[in-house]
């Protein structure tokens, strides 16, 4: 993943009004920013699915590395993500 770009279907997650994470269109790649270093964005990311704005998030890469090996992987699992074939997955109910 290169740089975040303004694209239909992409989401920017804010933490205290600062960009913390960028979910690329298709919900497969995530890029975190300095404001997101503590993982404060994780609940907001999960709320995209829980509130019905996105049907499913299937993260294959976070900050250029496989999602399952990311420093945020355990916190994402705690928020409801599960290990899937391609990475970490959160599905709506």
N, C-alpha and C positions, 0 to 999 in steps of 0.2 A: 504494500500500500504506500502510496506517495504522500501527498498532502491532502488534508480535508478540502473538499470543494462544495460549493453550494449546488446541490443536486436534489431533484425531486425524490422523495423517499429516504433521504438521509436525515439523521437526527443529531442534534448537539445537546448533550446533557450538561446542565449547569450545576455548580456547587457554590453556594453563596454568591450567585450572580456572575461567576466566572466560568468559562468553558472548562469542563472537566473531562469529557469524553465525546468522541465523535463516532457514531454508528453509521457505517457506510450503507448506501442503498443496497437492499438485499439482506441486510442484517447478518452478514457473515464475517465482517472485519470491523474491529474496534481499534481506535487510536485514543490513547489517554494523553492528557495535558498535565502540566505541573500542578494545576489546581486539583486534579484528580488523584494525586499521589497517595492519598490516604484511603482511597476507595469509597469516599462519601457519595459517589455517583451511582453505586451499584443498585441501591434501592430504587432510584429514579429510573435506571435502565430497566429493571424488572417491571416497574409500573407501566411501561409501554405495552407490555403483554397483558399484565393483570387488568389494566383499564380498557383493553380491547383496541388500542390504537395500532398494534402490530399483532398478527396472528401467531408468529413464532420468531424467536431469535435463535439462530444456529451459528454460534461463533466458532469459526475455524482458526482465526488468527487474532491475537491481541498484541498491539505494538510490534508487529512483524514476526512474532514467534507463535508456535502452536498454542491454542487457547488452553489446552489441558495442562501445559507446563508453565503457564503465566503466573506471575506473582499474585494475581488477583483470582486465580482459579478456585481456591478454597472459599473465599468470600462469595464468589458467584454461586458456588454449590450451596452455601448456607442460605442464599437468597432464593433458592429454588431451581437453579440450573442443574441439569444432570448430564453425565457423560454420554455422548452419543457417538455414532460412527465417525462423524466428521469433526467433532469438537464438543463444546458445551452448548446444551440446548435448553430452552425454556419455551414451553407451549402454553397457549391459552386454554382455558377450560371450556 
